[in-house]
Amino acid sequence: MITLRTQIEVPGITGREILEFLLNCTDEEYQRWWPGTHLKFHTIQGFPGDVGTVIFMEEFVGRRRVKAKGVVAEVDAGRKVVWQFKKLVRLPVRLILVLEDNPDAVQLTHTIEIGYSGVGRMLDPLFRLYFSREFATAMDEHVRTEFPKLRDMLRESSLSRNRDRGRLEGRDTQGGDP
């Protein structure tokens, strides 16, 4: 089994906010998250409770363009989501996002597991051709960049909504006294 894992702490955001965004993402929102790098992320077929939901994603990881369909295999609200990638059938590739909220930040563990257990393990060297050391380094840099960007985008969107709501209600939204 091949495991690519990145652990980071992202202040100013919760696990619930991250998973809510990812489980309800549109192409437009995904592109706004990281313009030019994030290309597509949307639901192809949804299911109540999210397990079984099929998504499509396309992005650049380093110089490599990655396209994939994934099936939500597991969800623990605000704490964990697991996508298993598929072509015609489910592949032995899983993306696992585990989130642990702290008072001022979220501890995020982004793991990609590739390969079979048991006898199928002898195919792992073939997976190494795609999931190389260079790809692992690029993925680590990607994760360390994208989640702070998500926090910033969500905060900016929240501030814009609050300003717009304040204007509609006739309040001063710039923080000054009337």
Residue pairs with C-beta under 8 A, 6 or more apart in sequence:
1 113
1 114
1 115
1 116
1 117
1 121
1 124
2 113
2 114
2 115
2 124
2 127
2 128
2 131
3 111
3 112
3 113
3 114
4 111
4 112
4 114
4 131
4 135
4 136
4 139
4 140
5 109
5 110
5 111
5 112
6 109
6 110
6 111
6 139
6 140
6 143
6 144
7 107
7 108
7 109
7 110
8 107
8 108
8 110
8 143
8 144
8 147
9 102
9 105
9 106
9 107
9 108
10 105
10 106
10 108
10 147
10 148
10 151
11 104
11 105
11 151
12 104
12 105
12 151
12 155
13 105
13 106
13 147
13 150
13 151
13 154
13 155
14 78
14 99
14 101
14 106
15 78
15 79
15 99
15 100
15 101
15 106
15 108
16 77
16 78
16 101
17 154
18 97
18 99
18 106
18 108
18 147
18 150
19 75
19 77
19 78
19 79
19 81
19 97
19 99
21 29
21 150
21 154
22 41
22 81
22 97
23 50
23 53
23 72
23 75
23 81
24 43
25 41
25 42
25 43
25 55
26 41
26 42
27 39
27 40
27 41
27 42
29 41
30 38
30 39
30 40
30 41
30 42
30 57
31 38
31 39
31 40
32 153
33 146
33 149
33 150
33 153
34 59
34 145
34 146
34 149
36 60
37 59
37 60
37 142
37 146
38 59
38 146
39 58
39 59
39 60
39 65
40 56
40 57
40 58
40 59
41 55
41 56
41 57
41 58
41 59
42 55
42 56
43 53
43 54
43 55
44 54
44 55
44 56
44 69
45 53
45 54
46 53
47 53
47 72
49 75
50 72
50 75
50 81
51 72
51 73
51 74
51 75
52 71
52 72
53 71
53 72
54 69
54 70
54 71
54 72
54 86
55 69
55 70
55 71
55 72
55 83
56 67
56 68
56 69
56 70
57 66
57 67
57 68
57 70
58 65
58 66
58 67
58 68
59 65
59 66
60 66
61 135
61 138
61 139
61 142
62 134
62 135
62 137
62 138
62 139
62 141
62 142
63 138
64 135
64 138
68 85
69 85
69 86
69 87
70 83
70 84
70 85
70 86
70 95
71 83
71 84
71 85
71 86
71 90
72 81
72 82
72 83
73 82
73 83
73 84
73 94
74 80
74 81
74 82
75 81
75 82
78 99
78 101
79 98
79 99
79 100
80 96
80 97
80 98
80 99
81 96
81 97
82 94
82 95
82 96
82 97
83 94
83 95
84 90
84 91
84 93
84 94
85 91
85 93
85 94
85 95
92 114
92 115
92 116
92 120
92 127
93 112
93 113
93 114
94 111
94 112
94 113
95 110
95 111
95 112
96 109
96 110
96 111
96 112
96 113
97 108
97 109
97 110
97 111
98 108
98 109
98 111
99 106
99 107
99 108
99 109
100 106
100 107
101 107
108 143
108 147
110 143
112 131
112 139
114 124
114 127
114 131
115 121
115 123
115 124
115 127
116 123
116 124
162 173
163 173
166 172
166 173
167 173
172 178
